[in-house]
Structures are given as structure tokens and as C-alpha cells.
């Protein structure tokens, strides 16, 4: 049964190639009005909630 699932996934990948997520966000980045929120509890790393750009807090405050 495993061999059939493997063949099915390989055929699916050939027929339907997936797009990379990094290329999708590169088009939106210049047009985004960034709204940054903290990613972790230290609040040193921030991410945009709209496009996913990651920045350090010290770089944004300048």
C-alpha cells in the first residue's frame, strides 16, 4: 500500500508544481503598510502581521 501512495505523490508533484511562498510575499512587500507585533516574549524580534516581514526591534526604532 505504501508504494501506491508514494507513486501517487510523485505523480501529483509532477502534474501540480507548487509555488514558493517567498516569491509571493516579495510582490506585496513594497505595497504593505507594516504593522509589527512581537514574535516572542522578549519583544526583540517583530513580524508584520500583513506580509510576514521579520525585523529586529532595534532596527525599527531608528
N, C-alpha and C positions, 0 to 999 in steps of 0.2 A: 504494500500500500504506500509506503514511503517513496518508492521510486516513481509512482504515478504523480504524487504531489510535487516532487522535485521537477519532473518533466513539465508539469502544468505551470509552475512558477517561472521556469526558464522561458517557456513559450510566451507567457504573459509579459515578461520583461522585454522580449524582442518586439512584440506587437505594440506595446504601450510604454515607450521610454518615459521615464519620469523627469520632470524639470527640477533644476536645482533651486533651492529656496534663496540662496544668496543673490542670484540674478533677479529674482522677483522684487526683493527689497531695494536693490540698487536703483531702480527706476523711481521708487517712492521717496527715497531719502532727500533729494533736494526740495521736494514739494511739501515735506512734512513739517507741521508746527509742533516741535518736540515738546512733550510733557514727560519729564523724567520722574521716576519713582525709585526708591531704594530696592535693590535686589536682595540684600541680606541684612541681618540685624546690625551690622557695624555701620551701615549707611555710607560706606566708602565707594561702593560701586552702584551706579544708577543705570536704568534702562528706560528707553522711550516706550510708552505704552501703545503707541500707534504703529511704529515701524520696527521696533526692536533694537535700535542702535544702543550700544553699551558704551558708557563713558565713566571715567573716574570723577568723583565729586570735586576734587581739587582742580580739575581741568575746566569744569563748568563755571565755577565761581570767578574765574579770571575775567 
